[in-house]
Amino acid sequence: MLAACLGFLIAFSFILFQVPIATALGLVGFGGYVILNDWKPALSMVATVTKDSTLVYTLIVLPLFVLMGNLVAGAGISVDLFRAAQAFIGRRRGGLAMATVAACGGFGAICGSSVATAATMGKVAIPAMRKLGYSDSLSAASVAAGGTLGILIPPSIIMVVYGVATQTHIGKLFAAGIVPGIIAIFGYMAAVKWSVWRNPASAPLADEMEKTDKAALLKSLWPVAVIFGVVMGGIYGGFFTSIEASGIGASAAMVFAMTHHSLKMKDIYAILVDTAKTSTMMFGIILGAALFGEFINLTGVHEGLLKVVNGSGLPPFGIILLMIVLYILLGSVLESLSMILLTIPIFFPIIKQLGYDPVWFGILIVVVVEIGLIHPPIGVNLFVIRSVMPDIPMMSIVKGVIPFIVADLLRILLIASVPALSLWLPNLLFKTAVG
């Protein structure tokens, strides 16, 4: 137990001193294994873990879903999504911020990345809200919070990683994220209403907007509908697996990008290079976390925790609440992918022993991780918005996201208390009990 605690402390220290997360986890994992088990077993472990953690057929979906999102984002579909959402719900007080949240949800459905969703929608939505007199605080916060929907509404890269790490059905995870994702959208819209009620000047009443052809706007969204429908409909309809769906989705996105007149071949090349960089970074984190996980397993900390849990006298729901608090605290220093890969080897055996459904727990983790994306001091999406709009002070963004964080906390308690919200749809679509 002491060795594991020291390992976590050293890893966090490296990360705080801006050592790349993959490097920090890998070095601590390898070094700890050497200290506990000598050099030769440690080198053998590195070879085995590298093969087992990265040469996994299921992980093919990661670069393919990243490519799909990058191609659609590069083709400018975010502008069409925002304009459509603005036309339908943008005329009321705070409506443009609510439209931004809805557009982020739609973009997240084909992107799968919170950072990409926040960055792309920030460039589109914040200037439009500024033009209509919205405060920078509300504008930035609605994009930062809406961006978190990228890892919840399927297809989600984080869900894929969780599914591979825990051997959980990825299609069921995707289905389980839909209802919580819809709840998240309405929760964020409620946060906008609350912010506007507290400070009406933050979102002036919109002047009568020029009439727009709503049918034409909806028609412009056909790529989103087709790609999402083919990918998710194919998985739920049993026509192909999630791995095949990622390839089909990426191919469809490539066809759309190549036929979209605003994209040139140099733009597509840049998208391919960016996809390769992002995928390499993700695989690096997966490998580093796997090495660290082998060291943690060697310390026997998960067995010690199981004994502590069994002897604590806490009810199962109390243990879940403790995990939620720990995830929220970890969100202050770690980004989402590292957080999940670090904690799953420790927490997942406890979840199985307590009899909880792994699909429900996966969704709960993703929802909790979302808070880490928008709460200080790390709050990755806060820094993304700051980089997109450097003239907005960080404190204005932080003040603006507080109502959204409250909405997230309420949603976490709801999903933790009512597992059926996550499990109803996968049970219905796959016709079997999930678990």
Phi, psi and omega in degrees: 000319179296318179298319180295316179298318177296320178299314178298317182297316180293318179298314179296323179297315176303314183296318179296331177270019171067025168289134179309139187302316180300318180294315181300312182293317181296316180296314181294319179297314180293314180299317178296321179294321178298315182296321184275336190219011176077173189290309187300311177299326180293317179294321176296320179299318180300315180298315181294314182294321178301317179292313187286333185265336183248327179270058181249124185304321183298331183288356175302330183295334184298300180297330181289318177291324175298316178298316180303311180296318181295320180295315181292321178296317180295333180280358174084021182293338180298325179295316179296319179298316181295317181296320179294315179296322179296320182294326185271324185229012186270359187272344180273167179297126183079003185297327181290324175293321176293322177297325177297316178299314180297319179294323176297321177298316179294319180291323178298332181292342179239356184259308178081005182229129179291317182298315180296320180296313181295317182294314183291312182289332178298319180294332183270312192276319186296315176300323180294319179290322177300320182299327181267005174093012177291147177290149178299325182298310180291320181298310182294319182294321181294326178285316180299315180289315179300329179297331181296342180294344181298334180260359181252313180283125186290156359282135185243128180295319180297321178297322178298314180298315178298317181298318179292317183293330185248002181061039179260142182301117185292322178300320178292323176297317178300313180297322182292338182277348187291308182296312175301329178294318177295318177299321180298317180300312180292326177296318178291325176296322176296323177296322176297314180300318179298315180298319181289324177296319179290326182219084183303332181292344181288343180212086181299153175298133182287140171294164179300116182283154176296146183295136180238150178277097184296325179296320180292322178296316178296322180296329181290346181267011183303326178298320179298313182297318183292311183296312180297317181296318180293313183295304185284321179297322179294321179293310184288333179277354179079015181282328176204165182280173178296329178292313177296324180297322180296320178293318179295317179297317179295322178294317179297319179295323179295317178299315179298315182296319183287337178264357179275122191293338182282349181259127176259171182298326179293328178292318179295321177299316179298323178295318179296319179295317179297321177297318179297318179296313181297316181295320178298317178299317181295316179294327176297317179294320179299316180294314179300317179293326179293318177297317178296321179296323177296319177296316181297318179297324180295329179288343181075021184295326181294324177291321177296320179294322178300320178294319178298316180298315182295328182263001184284333184079000179286144173291158181307320181293328176296322177294320177299317179298322177297319177297319180299315179299318180296319178297319179297319178294317179297330179297345178284341185232348184233150172274168195299314184297313179297319182300314181292314182294329179288320190267336184302315180300335181270314188276329188296319176300325178294318179299317179295319180294326179285349177086015179280153180285128181296331178293313178300317181295323178299316179294319179300317179299314181299318179296319179292320180298329178305319181300320180301336181285341183234002178252143182290162008271340183279298176037075188308316182294332177296318180287330176297313178297320179298323180287327179287319180236077187295345181276355177270120180298144181299323181295329177294320179294316181298316178299321183291330185277352183304312178299329179289324176295319177299317178299321178295317180298318178296322180292322178299313179299322180294314182290323178292325183277332184234081181302335182299334178299327179270327190265345184299311185292313177298324176297321181289316186285324184261358171060019178222160174293134181277135176136000000 
